Amino acid sequence: MQTLSAQISCSHIIEIIYHKDPDLLYNLGLCYVDLGQLDQGRELLHRCLQFAPRTV
């Protein structure tokens, strides 16, 4: 099982690679919110809205 820090590092890698995929940004944003990292979650959800306004 991965530690929380390893999971967060992986999410940063995913964010960098798929920074324009609205579905991924939405799901990753919700994951950050669930982890209590509201600023990161809000940023990704905002970016999702820029690429696909009807997604959120």
Rosetta blueprint (number, residue, H / E / L):
1 M L
2 Q L
3 T L
4 L H
5 S H
6 A H
7 Q H
8 I H
9 S H
10 C H
11 S H
12 H H
13 I H
14 I H
15 E H
16 I H
17 I H
18 Y L
19 H L
20 K L
21 D L
22 P H
23 D H
24 L H
25 L H
26 Y H
27 N H
28 L H
29 G H
30 L H
31 C H
32 Y H
33 V H
34 D H
35 L L
36 G L
37 Q L
38 L H
39 D H
40 Q H
41 G H
42 R H
43 E H
44 L H
45 L H
46 H H
47 R H
48 C H
49 L H
50 Q H
51 F H
52 A L
53 P L
54 R L
55 T L
56 V L
